Amino acid sequence: MENFRDCYVQEKRKFNLTHSEEEWLNNRKLIPEYIEKQLEIIKEQKLRVQTYGDLSQSQALQEEQPIKINKPKSMEEGYF
């Protein structure tokens, strides 16, 4: 039940950021259109994950920075 509430609050905040109260009070179709648009986005994301796999894991691997190893001073001076 808590997950549903969190999701509801998150979507309500997104909606309120993009649409003023006056706007949706004057146009009652705005809320159902917004919901349909968000559901379509979710469907597209699920289809993309099924087709191409989870890109978040591959992106995380690409974003990792190479590890720099400090050389011992003796290697820098050419003793080896």
CYANA upper distance limits for C-alpha pairs under 8 A (distance plus 0.5 A):
  1 MET  CA      5 ARG  CA      6.93
  2 GLU  CA      6 ASP  CA      6.68
  3 ASN  CA      7 CYS  CA      6.62
  4 PHE  CA      8 TYR  CA      6.58
  5 ARG  CA      9 VAL  CA      6.63
  6 ASP  CA     10 GLN  CA      6.62
  7 CYS  CA     11 GLU  CA      6.69
  8 TYR  CA     12 LYS  CA      6.55
  9 VAL  CA     13 ARG  CA      6.67
 10 GLN  CA     14 LYS  CA      6.85
 11 GLU  CA     15 PHE  CA      6.63
 12 LYS  CA     16 ASN  CA      6.58
 13 ARG  CA     17 LEU  CA      6.65
 14 LYS  CA     18 THR  CA      7.07
 15 PHE  CA     19 HIS  CA      6.48
 15 PHE  CA     34 TYR  CA      8.26
 16 ASN  CA     20 SER  CA      6.64
 16 ASN  CA     21 GLU  CA      7.90
 19 HIS  CA     23 GLU  CA      6.74
 19 HIS  CA     24 TRP  CA      7.29
 20 SER  CA     24 TRP  CA      7.14
 21 GLU  CA     25 LEU  CA      6.55
 22 GLU  CA     26 ASN  CA      6.60
 23 GLU  CA     27 ASN  CA      6.73
 24 TRP  CA     28 ARG  CA      6.22
 24 TRP  CA     29 LYS  CA      8.29
 24 TRP  CA     30 LEU  CA      6.36
 24 TRP  CA     31 ILE  CA      7.55
 28 ARG  CA     32 PRO  CA      8.47
 29 LYS  CA     33 GLU  CA      6.67
 30 LEU  CA     34 TYR  CA      6.57
 31 ILE  CA     35 ILE  CA      6.74
 32 PRO  CA     36 GLU  CA      6.64
 33 GLU  CA     37 LYS  CA      6.63
 34 TYR  CA     38 GLN  CA      6.71
 35 ILE  CA     39 LEU  CA      6.65
 36 GLU  CA     40 GLU  CA      6.67
 37 LYS  CA     41 ILE  CA      6.82
 38 GLN  CA     42 ILE  CA      6.81
 39 LEU  CA     43 LYS  CA      6.72
 40 GLU  CA     44 GLU  CA      6.73
 41 ILE  CA     45 GLN  CA      6.73
 42 ILE  CA     46 LYS  CA      6.72
 43 LYS  CA     47 LEU  CA      6.66
 44 GLU  CA     48 ARG  CA      6.58
 45 GLN  CA     49 VAL  CA      6.71
 46 LYS  CA     50 GLN  CA      6.71
 47 LEU  CA     51 THR  CA      6.57
 48 ARG  CA     52 TYR  CA      6.27
 48 ARG  CA     53 GLY  CA      7.69
 49 VAL  CA     53 GLY  CA      4.99
 49 VAL  CA     54 ASP  CA      5.71
 49 VAL  CA     55 LEU  CA      7.83
 50 GLN  CA     54 ASP  CA      8.41
 54 ASP  CA     58 SER  CA      7.93
 55 LEU  CA     59 GLN  CA      6.47
 56 SER  CA     60 ALA  CA      6.57
 57 GLN  CA     61 LEU  CA      6.91
 58 SER  CA     62 GLN  CA      6.83
 59 GLN  CA     63 GLU  CA      6.65
 60 ALA  CA     64 GLU  CA      7.02
 71 LYS  CA     75 MET  CA      6.85
 71 LYS  CA     76 GLU  CA      7.32
 72 PRO  CA     76 GLU  CA      7.31
 73 LYS  CA     77 GLU  CA      6.93
 74 SER  CA     78 GLY  CA      6.99
 74 SER  CA     79 TYR  CA      6.21
 74 SER  CA     80 PHE  CA      7.95
 75 MET  CA     79 TYR  CA      6.42
 75 MET  CA     80 PHE  CA      6.56
